[in-house]
Amino acid sequence: MGWIDRAFGIHPTALTFFSQRSEVLAANIANSDTPGYKAKDYDFQNALKTYVDGQSLSLNTTNPRHSGASQHDHFGGLMYRLPTKSSSNGNTVEPEVEQAAFSQNAVRYQTTLQFLNGSVSGLRLAIRGQ
């Protein structure tokens, strides 16, 4: 199956990354009115480095009730977003920033999905020999 992996390249992993990022951004948007909520997002450079290095970043827990960093931090680089505006309730979500990031991420997800679809179509054509 190595030739299939080479045909798809980084795109299956990118699709997973964009999907997980959508979940994080949606959580930010959903909690825009929650006092004290801290907006999170991925540091793309760190996530890419984690993928290239083949490492998985995780925190050790010393108690079974500890939740660790996050269920979404499979790629490393999940960080708190630094707000540009202050809020009186300690919430760092800026809805317009989150909406823009969510839209941009959705476009990247869709583009990656279309690339994979084209790759599958090309492989199917090569296998059939037509």
VEXLUM-795087 format. One record per residue (C-alpha): y, x, z; residue number from 1. Coordinates in nm, 4 decimals, always signed. Example, Ala and Ser with C-alpha at 12.3 -4.5 7.8 and 13.67 -1.06 7.14 Angstrom:
2
-0.4500  +1.2300  +0.7800  1
-0.1060  +1.3670  +0.7140  2
END
This chain:
130
+0.0000  +0.0000  +0.0000  1
+0.2282  +0.3034  -0.0056  2
+0.3475  +0.2279  -0.3577  3
+0.4548  -0.1208  -0.2478  4
+0.6504  +0.0276  +0.0435  5
+0.8176  +0.2703  -0.1969  6
+0.9013  -0.0151  -0.4355  7
+1.0795  -0.2096  -0.1623  8
+1.2410  +0.0898  +0.0117  9
+1.4649  +0.0165  +0.3069  10
+1.5251  -0.3456  +0.2081  11
+1.2594  -0.5182  +0.4248  12
+1.3985  -0.3375  +0.7284  13
+1.7538  -0.4208  +0.6215  14
+1.6574  -0.7870  +0.5967  15
+1.5248  -0.7774  +0.9535  16
+1.8400  -0.5987  +1.0704  17
+2.0724  -0.8549  +0.9085  18
+1.8652  -1.1381  +1.0545  19
+1.8868  -0.9942  +1.4068  20
+2.2579  -0.9261  +1.3627  21
+2.3068  -1.2917  +1.2629  22
+2.1478  -1.3968  +1.5916  23
+2.3783  -1.1690  +1.7906  24
+2.6892  -1.2873  +1.6056  25
+2.5846  -1.6528  +1.6419  26
+2.5438  -1.5986  +2.0166  27
+2.8958  -1.4548  +2.0276  28
+3.0360  -1.7579  +1.8449  29
+2.8413  -2.0001  +2.0650  30
+2.9789  -1.8339  +2.3780  31
+3.3410  -1.8134  +2.2656  32
+3.4484  -2.0374  +2.5564  33
+3.2143  -1.8938  +2.8202  34
+3.4147  -1.7199  +3.0936  35
+3.3267  -1.3520  +3.1266  36
+3.1074  -1.3407  +2.8142  37
+3.1190  -1.0034  +2.6408  38
+3.0861  -1.0070  +2.2614  39
+2.8219  -0.7727  +2.1165  40
+2.7559  -0.6266  +1.7748  41
+2.5573  -0.3474  +1.6196  42
+2.6949  -0.0035  +1.5504  43
+2.5623  +0.0225  +1.1948  44
+2.5705  +0.4036  +1.1856  45
+2.3605  +0.4237  +1.5022  46
+2.1187  +0.1578  +1.3762  47
+2.0766  +0.3431  +1.0469  48
+2.0220  +0.6722  +1.2275  49
+1.7576  +0.5055  +1.4451  50
+1.5784  +0.3823  +1.1320  51
+1.5996  +0.7177  +0.9531  52
+1.4817  +0.9103  +1.2596  53
+1.1948  +0.6627  +1.3039  54
+1.2750  +0.6123  +1.6692  55
+1.2991  +0.2960  +1.8710  56
+1.5593  +0.3003  +2.1424  57
+1.4749  +0.1133  +2.4595  58
+1.5621  +0.1151  +2.8255  59
+1.3075  +0.1596  +3.0997  60
+1.2864  -0.1200  +3.3530  61
+1.1967  -0.0568  +3.7135  62
+1.1366  -0.4189  +3.8033  63
+0.9625  -0.6912  +3.6009  64
+1.2671  -0.9160  +3.6481  65
+1.4941  -0.6677  +3.4703  66
+1.5661  -0.7840  +3.1212  67
+1.6578  -0.4482  +2.9678  68
+1.9397  -0.4073  +2.7194  69
+1.8663  -0.7032  +2.4961  70
+1.5881  -0.8690  +2.3076  71
+1.7838  -0.7915  +1.9885  72
+1.8239  -0.4160  +2.0318  73
+1.5264  -0.3116  +1.8171  74
+1.7506  -0.1029  +1.5926  75
+1.9577  +0.0669  +1.8615  76
+2.3311  +0.0527  +1.8545  77
+2.3828  -0.2927  +2.0078  78
+2.7127  -0.2483  +2.1851  79
+2.9904  -0.4517  +2.3382  80
+3.2720  -0.5265  +2.0973  81
+3.6166  -0.4017  +2.1996  82
+3.8616  -0.6921  +2.1788  83
+4.2029  -0.6611  +2.0158  84
+4.3447  -0.9481  +2.2226  85
+4.3112  -1.0025  +2.5936  86
+4.1879  -1.3257  +2.7443  87
+4.2553  -1.4682  +3.0881  88
+3.8892  -1.5573  +3.1557  89
+3.7401  -1.2159  +3.0705  90
+3.5763  -1.3395  +2.7493  91
+3.5937  -1.0802  +2.4695  92
+3.4897  -1.3099  +2.1824  93
+3.7503  -1.3410  +1.9092  94
+3.6326  -1.6340  +1.6957  95
+3.8031  -1.5196  +1.3752  96
+3.6510  -1.1704  +1.4035  97
+3.3064  -1.3159  +1.4722  98
+3.3299  -1.5628  +1.1830  99
+3.4307  -1.2861  +0.9428  100
+3.1477  -1.0604  +1.0641  101
+2.8989  -1.3479  +1.0397  102
+3.0075  -1.4305  +0.6836  103
+2.9918  -1.0662  +0.5750  104
+2.6476  -1.0310  +0.7324  105
+2.5260  -1.3490  +0.5558  106
+2.6351  -1.2075  +0.2196  107
+2.4514  -0.8816  +0.2900  108
+2.1401  -1.0736  +0.3963  109
+2.1472  -1.2832  +0.0787  110
+2.2031  -0.9761  -0.1410  111
+1.9103  -0.7948  +0.0195  112
+1.6931  -1.1031  -0.0232  113
+1.7847  -1.1225  -0.3930  114
+1.7026  -0.7541  -0.4382  115
+1.3608  -0.8045  -0.2780  116
+1.3003  -1.1095  -0.4950  117
+1.3817  -0.9007  -0.8042  118
+1.1479  -0.6259  -0.6854  119
+0.8637  -0.8735  -0.6329  120
+0.9255  -1.0229  -0.9785  121
+0.9181  -0.6742  -1.1314  122
+0.5950  -0.5857  -0.9520  123
+0.4385  -0.9147  -1.0561  124
+0.5341  -0.8448  -1.4174  125
+0.3916  -0.4917  -1.3974  126
+0.0646  -0.6160  -1.2480  127
+0.0235  -0.8847  -1.5154  128
+0.1098  -0.6357  -1.7890  129
+0.3255  -0.8767  -1.9835  130
END
